[in-house]
Amino acid sequence: METVKLIAQRRQGTGKGPARRLRRDGKLPAVVYGHGTAESVTVDAKELSLIRHAEGGANAIIDLLLDGETSASYSVILREVQIDPISRAQVHADFYRVAMDEPIAVTVPLEFENEPEDRLKAAESMLSVTLRDLHVQCLPRDIPTAITVDLQDLEAGDVVHAGAVPLPPGVTLVTDPDDVVVTTVAIVSAMEEEEDSEAAESAEASATAEDEDASDD
């Protein structure tokens, strides 16, 4: 995992008013915590957005330079970004301090490759993905951008558990190894389940409507 640099400014004022003014100026209020410390800072909203949307950005190791000084820098990862539900704009960020020589638990996305579509189709089956990421532990420098799940040998009726997914060197599994990552289901069964779900929703809607009519009477 490569390290990216981000300049942060120490923040004095807190509360909704100062936070709104910061966001109007293109800045994002944030907190750096971990290892017994907590500090209020601001970062450039566009720069943080670029880091978030880069490959592996969710777990990027960030060299956070306080007031732009290399002598006052933290190695951090982005723990959370609050998003406005209407505007979808970034509202607040939480950074967590890490030590490069201490393991850290992170969530890493899964990438699926070599799906045997023709083989499953011939067996009247389809792929069903249950997990799309794994919780793992490793040193910050060993955090993978993604974990690959090779489906080349998957047959109808097979199940892939978390414990069977190969992990990169230095990475250990935190997710329950018995959790199902991928399975195959019969196409007919999948269609029946969908139809049953739609029928149940329709019945529930009808019952609700009847209750409302009864209340009006």
C-alpha positions in Angstrom: 0.0 0.0 0.0 1.5 3.3 -1.1 1.5 6.3 1.2 -0.2 9.6 0.0 0.4 13.0 1.5 -2.4 15.3 2.8 -1.9 18.7 4.4 -4.1 19.4 7.5 -4.5 22.6 9.4 -5.1 22.6 13.2 -8.6 23.7 13.9 -9.6 26.0 16.8 -13.3 26.8 16.4 -15.8 23.9 16.6 -19.6 23.8 16.2 -22.0 24.0 13.3 -21.3 27.6 12.4 -17.5 27.4 12.0 -18.0 24.0 10.2 -20.3 25.5 7.7 -17.9 28.3 7.0 -15.1 25.9 6.5 -17.1 23.8 4.0 -18.0 27.0 2.0 -14.3 27.6 1.7 -13.6 24.1 0.4 -12.3 22.8 3.6 -13.5 19.8 5.6 -13.6 19.6 9.4 -12.0 16.4 10.7 -10.7 14.7 13.8 -7.5 12.7 14.1 -7.6 10.2 17.0 -5.9 7.1 18.2 -2.9 6.2 20.4 -4.3 8.3 23.2 -4.7 11.5 21.3 -7.5 13.4 19.5 -7.0 16.6 17.5 -9.4 18.7 15.5 -8.1 19.6 12.0 -9.3 20.7 8.6 -8.3 19.3 5.2 -8.9 20.3 1.6 -12.2 18.6 0.6 -11.2 18.1 -3.0 -7.9 16.5 -2.1 -9.5 14.1 0.3 -12.2 13.2 -2.3 -9.4 12.4 -4.8 -7.8 10.1 -2.2 -11.1 8.4 -1.4 -11.9 7.6 -5.0 -8.4 6.4 -6.0 -7.7 2.7 -6.2 -7.4 1.4 -2.6 -8.3 4.8 -1.3 -10.6 3.4 1.4 -7.5 2.0 3.1 -4.8 4.3 1.9 -2.0 5.1 4.3 -2.1 8.9 4.5 0.9 11.0 5.7 -1.0 13.8 7.3 1.2 16.9 7.6 -0.1 19.2 10.3 0.1 22.8 9.1 2.2 21.4 6.2 5.2 20.6 8.5 6.9 17.3 7.9 8.2 17.4 11.5 4.5 17.3 12.7 3.1 14.4 10.7 0.9 11.4 11.4 0.5 8.2 9.6 -3.3 7.7 9.4 -6.1 5.9 7.6 -9.5 7.3 6.8 -11.9 5.6 9.2 -15.1 7.4 8.2 -16.5 10.2 6.0 -19.9 11.6 6.8 -21.9 12.3 3.7 -24.9 14.7 3.4 -27.8 12.5 2.4 -29.2 15.1 0.0 -26.3 16.9 -1.6 -23.9 13.9 -1.2 -21.2 16.3 -0.2 -18.6 15.4 2.4 -19.5 16.8 5.8 -16.9 15.5 8.2 -14.0 13.0 8.3 -12.4 10.8 11.0 -8.7 9.8 10.7 -7.2 7.1 12.8 -3.5 7.2 13.7 -1.6 4.0 12.9 1.9 2.8 13.8 3.7 1.3 10.8 5.0 -1.6 13.0 1.7 -2.5 14.6 -1.0 -4.7 12.9 -4.3 -3.0 12.2 -7.8 -4.4 11.3 -9.3 -3.2 8.0 -12.0 -4.1 5.6 -10.8 -5.0 2.1 -13.1 -5.4 -1.0 -13.2 -8.7 -2.9 -12.7 -8.9 -6.6 -14.2 -11.9 -8.4 -12.6 -13.2 -11.6 -13.0 -16.1 -14.0 -16.6 -16.8 -13.3 -17.5 -20.0 -15.2 -20.7 -18.6 -16.7 -21.1 -21.3 -19.5 -20.5 -24.2 -17.1 -23.1 -22.8 -14.5 -25.6 -22.0 -17.3 -25.3 -25.6 -18.6 -26.1 -26.8 -15.1 -29.0 -24.4 -14.8 -27.3 -22.6 -11.9 -26.2 -19.1 -11.2 -23.6 -17.4 -9.0 -24.8 -15.8 -5.7 -22.3 -13.5 -3.9 -22.9 -13.2 -0.2 -19.8 -11.3 0.9 -18.2 -8.5 -1.1 -15.4 -7.7 1.4 -13.4 -9.4 4.1 -12.3 -8.1 7.5 -8.5 -8.8 7.8 -5.5 -7.8 10.0 -2.0 -6.9 8.8 0.7 -4.2 9.1 -0.3 -0.9 7.5 2.2 -1.4 4.6 0.7 -4.8 3.8 -2.9 -3.6 3.4 -4.1 -4.9 0.0 -6.1 -2.7 -2.3 -8.4 -5.8 -3.0 -8.4 -9.5 -2.5 -9.0 -11.7 -5.5 -11.4 -14.7 -5.5 -10.7 -17.0 -8.5 -13.9 -18.8 -9.5 -12.4 -20.7 -12.4 -12.9 -24.2 -10.7 -16.4 -23.4 -9.3 -19.0 -26.1 -10.1 -22.8 -26.1 -9.6 -23.5 -26.7 -5.9 -20.1 -25.5 -4.7 -19.7 -23.0 -1.8 -16.7 -20.8 -1.2 -16.1 -19.9 2.5 -14.1 -17.0 3.8 -11.5 -19.3 5.1 -10.8 -20.8 1.7 -10.0 -17.4 0.1 -6.2 -17.1 -0.4 -4.8 -14.0 1.3 -1.7 -12.0 0.4 1.5 -12.5 2.5 1.3 -10.9 6.0 -2.5 -10.7 5.9 -4.6 -12.8 8.4 -8.4 -13.3 8.3 -10.6 -11.7 11.0 -13.9 -12.5 9.3 -15.4 -15.9 10.5 -13.8 -18.5 8.2 -17.1 -20.3 8.0 -18.9 -17.3 6.5 -20.1 -17.9 2.9 -18.5 -15.7 0.3 -19.9 -17.3 -2.9 -22.4 -20.1 -3.6 -24.3 -21.3 -6.6 -28.1 -21.7 -6.7 -30.4 -23.3 -9.2 -31.9 -20.7 -11.6 -35.4 -22.0 -11.0 -35.0 -21.8 -7.2 -33.7 -18.2 -7.5 -36.7 -17.2 -9.6 -39.1 -18.9 -7.2 -37.6 -17.1 -4.2 -37.9 -13.8 -6.1 -41.6 -14.5 -7.0 -42.3 -15.5 -3.3 -40.7 -12.3 -2.1 -42.8 -10.2 -4.5 -46.0 -12.1 -3.6 -45.3 -11.5 0.1 -44.7 -7.8 -0.5 -47.9 -7.6 -2.5 -49.9 -9.4 0.3 -48.4 -7.1 2.9 -49.4 -4.0 0.9 -52.9 -5.3 0.4 -53.3 -6.1 4.1 -52.1 -2.6 5.0 -54.6 -1.0 2.5 -57.4 -3.1 4.0 -56.5 -2.0 7.6 -56.4 1.7 6.4 -59.9 1.3 4.8 -61.2 -0.3 8.0 -59.9 2.6 10.0 -61.5 5.1 7.7 -64.9 3.4 8.2 
